């Protein structure tokens, strides 16, 4: 997606209405919906030391966190509530728990994550 001029309000571009996904999830997969509502989601990423055109992420941790050192990266990750493990050639990050189902401005439950 591309946005040359951002919207003054809103501006999100879902591929499918997120409230419809949440409704479908609740009706067709109630156990999964309940687990997502209770536990939320965490995202795990491995960020390389250098740009990697073969990776879906591709961007190194220095560019991701806009830092020059591991110490600065650790401070940025800690500020975001992440945990991390330095690996040979990069870092594995795990986000804090985030809600997978949230309520939008209209009061509708929406599917708000990227687990699929």
DOFIGU-376402 format. One line per 5 residues: number of its first residue (from 1); their letters; for each residue z, y, x of C-alpha. Coordinates in steps of 0.1 Angstrom, whole numbers, padded with zeros to 4 digits. Each point is the difference from the previous one (the first is absolute). Layout:
! DOFIGU-376402
NUM = A = Z:Y:X | ...
//
This chain:
! DOFIGU-376402
1 = XXXXX = 0000:0000:0000 | -0006:0036:0011 | 0015:0032:-0012 | -0013:0032:0015 | 0022:0022:-0022
6 = XXXXX = 0033:-0015:-0011 | 0011:0003:-0036 | 0027:0026:-0009 | 0019:-0028:-0018 | -0005:-0037:-0005
11 = XXXXX = -0030:-0009:0021 | 0005:-0037:0002 | -0030:-0022:-0003 | 0010:-0035:-0012 | -0027:-0026:-0002
16 = XXXXX = 0016:-0014:-0031 | 0025:0017:-0022 | 0033:-0009:0016 | 0019:0000:-0033 | -0025:-0027:-0013
21 = XXXXX = 0007:-0021:0031 | 0038:0003:-0006 | -0004:-0009:-0037 | -0022:-0030:0009 | 0025:-0011:0027
26 = XXXXX = 0029:0002:-0025 | -0018:-0020:-0027 | -0018:-0026:0022 | 0023:-0004:0029 | 0035:0010:-0012
31 = XXXXX = 0019:-0019:0028 | -0020:0018:0027 | 0004:0033:-0017 | 0037:-0005:-0003 | 0002:-0009:0037
36 = XXXXX = -0020:0030:0010 | 0021:0023:-0022 | 0032:-0014:0015 | -0009:-0004:0037 | -0028:0025:0005
41 = XXXXX = -0023:-0004:0030 | 0000:0004:0037 | -0031:0004:0022 | -0003:-0016:0034 | -0026:0014:0024
46 = XXXXX = -0009:-0007:0036 | -0012:0032:0017 | -0018:-0004:0034 | 0006:0019:0032 | -0036:0012:0000
51 = XXXXX = -0028:0006:-0026 | -0014:-0033:-0012 | -0033:0002:-0019 | 0003:-0037:-0010 | 0033:0006:-0018
56 = XXXXX = 0003:0011:-0037 | 0027:0024:0012 | -0016:0009:0033 | 0021:0030:0007 | 0027:-0004:0027
61 = XXXXX = 0036:0008:-0006 | -0003:0032:0020 | -0025:0014:-0024 | 0017:-0015:-0031 | 0033:0018:0008
66 = XXXXX = -0016:0029:0019 | 0022:-0007:0031 | -0005:-0006:0037 | 0029:-0023:0008 | 0018:-0031:-0013
71 = XXXXX = 0032:0021:-0004 | -0018:0025:-0022 | -0016:-0028:-0020 | 0035:-0016:-0005 | 0014:0033:-0012
76 = XXXXX = -0029:0004:-0025 | 0004:-0036:-0012 | 0037:0004:-0004 | -0005:0033:-0020 | -0022:-0019:-0024
81 = XXXXX = 0025:-0028:-0004 | -0022:-0026:0018 | 0010:-0029:0022 | -0022:-0009:0030 | -0005:-0025:0028
86 = XXXXX = -0019:0009:0031 | -0026:-0026:0008 | -0023:-0006:0030 | -0028:0024:-0009 | 0016:0018:-0029
91 = XXXXX = 0027:0003:-0025 | 0008:-0019:-0033 | 0014:0023:-0026 | 0017:-0008:-0033 | 0005:0027:-0026
96 = XXXXX = 0032:0005:-0020 | 0001:-0015:-0035 | -0023:0020:-0024 | -0004:-0003:-0037 | -0030:-0020:-0011
101 = XXXXX = 0001:0011:-0036 | 0007:0037:-0008 | -0002:0024:-0029 | -0027:0026:-0001 | 0002:0035:-0014
106 = XXXXX = -0010:-0013:-0034 | 0029:-0024:-0001 | -0022:-0031:0006 | 0009:-0028:0023 | -0026:-0002:0028
111 = XXXXX = -0009:-0025:0027 | 0006:0021:0031 | -0005:-0021:0032 | -0027:-0017:0020 | 0011:-0037:-0001
116 = X = -0035:-0011:-0012
//
